Amino acid sequence: MNRVELAAKLVDIPPMRHTPAGLPVLRLQLAHESQVIEAGLARKISMEFKAIALGDIALALARYTAGSQVQVVGFLAPQRQGSDRLVLHIQQLVQVTE
């Protein structure tokens, strides 16, 4: 199963684009910070990563500004075929805090 649920901060929200078929596309930069327990030890996680939203999710996210906190659900996929860089594809916007 490829499912990711994550709380993150919107770092960069460039202007929305559209596919040739007219579907809204929003490419985002997100930041996540948390602490997890791994092998019995606390580990601090701090990362920035790329995400993409399509359709109604893109329209909803475009209303917010950098610095907003979001909780999203989606899946990971390569940035392009054959790439080892991953992008979070947002399928559900669970919560937003401005």
FENFEN-V593790 format. One record per residue. N is the residue number from 1. RES is the residue in one letter. SS is DSSP state (A for helix, B for strand, O for the rest). PHI is phi in whole degrees, -180 to 180 (NA if undefined). D_FIRST is the distance of its C-alpha to the first C-alpha in whole Angstrom. Layout:
n = (N & N)
res = (RES & RES)
ss = (SS & SS)
phi = (PHI & PHI)
d_first = (D_FIRST & D_FIRST)
This chain:
n = (1 & 2 & 3 & 4 & 5 & 6 & 7 & 8 & 9 & 10 & 11 & 12 & 13 & 14 & 15 & 16 & 17 & 18 & 19 & 20 & 21 & 22 & 23 & 24 & 25 & 26 & 27 & 28 & 29 & 30 & 31 & 32 & 33 & 34 & 35 & 36 & 37 & 38 & 39 & 40 & 41 & 42 & 43 & 44 & 45 & 46 & 47 & 48 & 49 & 50 & 51 & 52 & 53 & 54 & 55 & 56 & 57 & 58 & 59 & 60 & 61 & 62 & 63 & 64 & 65 & 66 & 67 & 68 & 69 & 70 & 71 & 72 & 73 & 74 & 75 & 76 & 77 & 78 & 79 & 80 & 81 & 82 & 83 & 84 & 85 & 86 & 87 & 88 & 89 & 90 & 91 & 92 & 93 & 94 & 95 & 96 & 97 & 98)
res = (M & N & R & V & E & L & A & A & K & L & V & D & I & P & P & M & R & H & T & P & A & G & L & P & V & L & R & L & Q & L & A & H & E & S & Q & V & I & E & A & G & L & A & R & K & I & S & M & E & F & K & A & I & A & L & G & D & I & A & L & A & L & A & R & Y & T & A & G & S & Q & V & Q & V & V & G & F & L & A & P & Q & R & Q & G & S & D & R & L & V & L & H & I & Q & Q & L & V & Q & V & T & E)
ss = (O & O & O & B & B & B & B & B & B & B & B & B & B & O & O & O & B & B & O & O & O & O & O & B & B & B & B & B & B & B & B & B & B & B & B & B & B & B & O & O & B & B & B & B & B & B & B & B & B & B & B & B & B & B & A & A & A & A & A & A & A & O & O & O & O & O & O & O & B & B & B & B & B & B & B & B & B & B & O & O & O & O & O & O & O & B & B & B & B & B & B & B & B & B & B & B & B & O)
phi = (NA & -118 & -140 & -127 & -121 & -148 & -97 & -154 & -107 & -73 & -94 & -139 & -127 & -70 & -58 & -70 & -118 & -135 & -71 & -56 & -86 & 93 & -78 & -63 & -132 & -126 & -101 & -122 & -114 & -117 & -128 & -131 & -135 & -162 & -128 & -127 & -102 & -131 & 53 & 80 & -117 & -74 & -133 & -88 & -111 & -143 & -152 & -118 & -155 & -90 & -141 & -138 & -130 & -123 & 64 & -62 & -66 & -63 & -62 & -66 & -68 & -66 & -78 & -97 & -112 & -57 & 101 & -66 & -94 & -129 & -122 & -128 & -127 & -170 & -142 & -98 & -147 & -62 & -58 & -153 & -56 & 87 & -83 & -100 & -89 & -103 & -128 & -83 & -94 & -82 & -108 & -147 & -103 & -83 & -157 & -134 & -126 & -87)
d_first = (0 & 4 & 6 & 10 & 13 & 16 & 20 & 22 & 25 & 26 & 28 & 29 & 28 & 30 & 32 & 29 & 29 & 29 & 27 & 30 & 29 & 30 & 26 & 26 & 24 & 25 & 24 & 24 & 24 & 23 & 23 & 22 & 24 & 23 & 24 & 21 & 22 & 21 & 23 & 25 & 26 & 26 & 25 & 25 & 23 & 24 & 23 & 23 & 21 & 20 & 19 & 19 & 20 & 21 & 23 & 24 & 22 & 24 & 27 & 26 & 25 & 28 & 31 & 30 & 31 & 31 & 30 & 29 & 26 & 23 & 19 & 17 & 13 & 11 & 9 & 10 & 12 & 15 & 19 & 20 & 19 & 20 & 20 & 19 & 19 & 16 & 16 & 14 & 14 & 15 & 15 & 16 & 19 & 20 & 23 & 25 & 28 & 31)
